[in-house]
Amino acid sequence: MTQADMDARRGGASHTGRRRGGFTLIEVISVVVILGILSLLVLAHNTSLSGELGGRLSEVRSQLRYVQLSAMKSGVPYLTMRCDGASYWAQYDNGTSLSLPSENATTVSLAGKSLAMSSFNLRYDSLGIPYDGATGAKLTSALTISLTAAGANGTISVSPETGFVQ
């Protein structure tokens, strides 16, 4: 019996004839390694651009939450956090400044942080409910604060009624 006859019985092709279809293990591993390297490069590129922004967003969110909690703990009628586009700060109704966490000065310069932020005027009452600082009215819709850092844009939202910062 010849090799071709034995292969025909098993339903396979002759090893001496055509090569079977498919990829070798080395080809598959090579493609997986190349795709892995490309995906790491893309991920590293995107992370470095948004890393600065993510840190700034987290910092301002924490400071907004701190102001809200301070208003609830202090028992004062209102505690305000404002931004005029060049700097931001927090203060009580009597004008006394509130030091924000991780800041050396009571007024935080946006230029010193390489940050741009939209203007806002937000007040919290002793229950932590947010108000429009300019009109004195309760927020009826979410307050959106826009930030730009390292060429990337992001937003912070303050929910009406609860003052939830996200």
C-alpha positions in Angstrom: 0.0 0.0 0.0 1.4 3.4 -1.0 1.5 6.6 1.1 -1.2 8.1 -1.0 -3.5 5.1 -0.4 -3.0 5.3 3.3 -3.7 9.1 3.3 -6.8 8.6 1.2 -8.2 6.0 3.7 -7.7 8.5 6.6 -9.2 11.3 4.5 -6.1 13.4 4.6 -3.8 14.7 1.9 -0.3 13.4 1.2 2.5 15.0 3.2 4.5 15.0 0.0 1.8 16.9 -1.9 0.2 20.3 -1.2 0.5 22.0 2.1 -2.6 22.1 4.3 -4.4 25.4 4.7 -4.0 27.5 7.9 -1.2 29.4 9.7 1.8 28.1 11.5 2.2 28.7 15.2 5.1 31.1 14.6 2.9 33.2 12.3 0.1 33.4 14.8 2.4 34.3 17.7 4.1 37.0 15.5 0.8 38.6 14.7 -0.3 38.6 18.4 2.9 40.2 19.5 2.7 42.9 16.9 -0.9 43.7 17.8 0.0 43.8 21.5 2.8 46.3 20.8 0.5 48.5 18.7 -2.2 48.5 21.3 0.3 49.5 24.0 1.5 52.4 21.9 -2.0 53.6 21.3 -3.0 53.2 25.0 0.2 55.0 26.2 -0.4 57.9 23.8 -4.0 58.4 24.9 -3.3 58.0 28.6 -0.5 60.6 28.6 -2.8 63.2 27.0 -5.7 62.7 29.4 -3.7 62.0 32.6 -3.3 65.6 33.4 -6.9 66.4 32.7 -8.1 63.4 34.8 -6.0 64.6 37.8 -7.4 68.1 37.5 -11.0 66.9 37.2 -10.5 64.7 40.3 -8.9 67.6 42.2 -11.7 70.1 41.5 -14.4 67.5 42.2 -12.9 66.8 45.6 -12.8 70.5 46.4 -16.4 70.9 45.4 -17.4 68.0 47.7 -15.2 69.5 50.5 -17.1 72.8 50.2 -20.4 71.0 50.3 -19.4 69.0 53.4 -18.0 72.1 55.1 -21.3 73.9 54.6 -23.2 71.0 56.1 -20.8 70.7 59.1 -20.4 74.4 59.9 -24.1 75.2 60.1 -23.7 78.5 58.4 -26.5 79.5 56.0 -24.4 79.4 52.9 -20.9 78.5 51.7 -19.9 79.6 48.2 -17.4 78.4 45.7 -16.7 80.7 42.7 -14.5 80.8 39.6 -14.0 83.9 37.5 -12.0 82.2 34.7 -8.7 83.2 36.2 -8.9 81.7 39.7 -11.3 80.0 42.0 -12.0 80.2 45.8 -14.4 79.3 48.5 -15.9 81.7 51.1 -18.5 82.0 53.8 -21.3 84.6 53.4 -19.5 86.9 55.8 -16.5 87.0 53.3 -14.2 84.8 55.3 -12.2 82.5 53.0 -12.2 78.8 53.3 -8.9 77.0 52.7 -9.3 74.3 50.1 -7.6 70.9 50.5 -4.1 70.6 49.0 -3.9 74.3 48.3 -1.4 76.8 49.8 -3.5 79.9 49.2 -7.2 80.6 49.6 -7.4 81.8 46.0 -6.3 79.2 43.5 -4.7 80.5 40.3 -5.7 78.5 37.2 -2.6 79.6 35.3 -0.5 78.2 38.1 -2.1 74.8 37.5 -2.0 75.0 33.7 -5.8 74.8 33.8 -8.7 76.6 32.1 -12.1 76.5 33.8 -15.5 78.0 33.0 -16.8 80.7 35.3 -19.3 79.6 37.9 -20.8 80.7 41.2 -22.2 77.8 43.4 -23.6 78.0 46.9 -24.4 75.2 49.3 -26.8 75.6 52.2 -26.4 73.8 55.6 -28.2 70.8 54.1 -25.7 70.5 51.2 -28.3 71.6 48.7 -26.7 73.6 45.8 -27.9 77.0 44.7 -27.0 79.4 41.9 -24.7 81.8 43.7 -25.6 84.7 41.4 -29.4 84.5 41.7 -29.8 82.7 45.1 -32.2 80.2 43.5 -32.0 76.4 44.0 -30.4 74.6 41.0 -33.2 73.3 38.7 -30.8 71.6 36.4 -27.3 70.3 36.6 -24.5 72.8 36.8 -21.8 72.0 34.3 -18.2 73.2 34.8 -15.8 72.8 31.8 -12.1 72.2 32.3 -9.2 72.1 29.9 -5.8 70.8 30.8 -3.0 69.6 28.5 -5.1 70.2 25.5 -7.9 67.9 26.6 -11.4 68.9 27.7 -13.6 67.5 30.4 -16.6 68.5 32.5 -17.8 68.3 36.0 -21.5 68.1 36.8 -23.3 69.2 40.0 -26.7 67.7 40.4 -29.7 69.8 41.7 -31.2 68.9 45.0 -28.5 66.5 46.2 -25.4 68.4 45.0 -23.8 65.2 43.8 -20.6 66.0 42.0 -19.6 63.8 39.1 
